Amino acid sequence: MNRSISIIVPAYNEQARLPETLCKIQQYLCRTGWTFHEILVVDDGSSDSTLPLARDFANANPCVRVLCNPGNRGKGYSVRHGMREAKGEWCLFSDADLSTPIEELEKLWTAIERDNAAVAIGSRALDRSLIGVHQHGIREEAGKVFNAFMRVLIGLQIADTQCGFKLFRGDVAKAVFARQLLERFGFDVEVLFIATRLGYRTAEVPVRWNHVEGSKVGMLNGLSAFVELVEIRLNDMRGRYR
């Protein structure tokens, strides 16, 4: 397998889940035989033991690097930080709870090869039978409303922009995330919008997904993501993504 990958794991107060997640990712990467792989844990100013646990794991595993944000800046900042430090030819970011199992990476890679795409993203909306554990009904409906609003305002024909499992070709990641401006939960839409504006093809892929308790996305964050859609549109009109 002549390909290399960086996997970015943004982490904020993830002491309960991070060690198992890193073990699963490490085992998967060794099993599948990437010529080069690295795991970048990006600590977002955690107040628990996330950072020392990540450093302990990195000390025992040379392929793991730990990056630290200057305080709590948000998931978007964390992913951008990891992407800009990544060395792999391909860059995946995955949620620390592995709500999408790491093995689903193979589906994204298959789509990359089949569609000659530069970006492949996991989707819960294309085949909801793959969802094992659902979110609360209100949150699922809010997600559908968000997507409808996004399609009208932003114009992306993507069924699920918010699944935290996205694969970018390395050079594309550098180009896209250098232009990213949003630092919190609206960044998913923003980076996909930027990739489209730059002419890169995105493949949306149905993946397995399970809701994991302990989500960091509260009601206020959800509402702010709607506001950030307006910011994306305004940033585009002002030419800030050129």
CORQUITA-V641404 format. One record per helix or strand of 2 or more residues. SS is the DSSP state (h for helix, s for strand). FROM is the first residue (numbers start at 1). TO is the last residue. If there is no record, write none. Layout:
ss=SS from=FROM to=TO
ss=SS from=FROM to=TO
//
This chain:
ss=s from=4 to=11
ss=h from=18 to=32
ss=s from=36 to=43
ss=h from=50 to=60
ss=s from=64 to=68
ss=h from=75 to=85
ss=s from=90 to=94
ss=h from=102 to=115
ss=s from=119 to=123
ss=h from=128 to=130
ss=s from=131 to=133
ss=h from=137 to=153
ss=s from=165 to=169
ss=h from=170 to=177
ss=h from=187 to=197
ss=s from=202 to=206
ss=s from=209 to=210
ss=h from=219 to=237
//
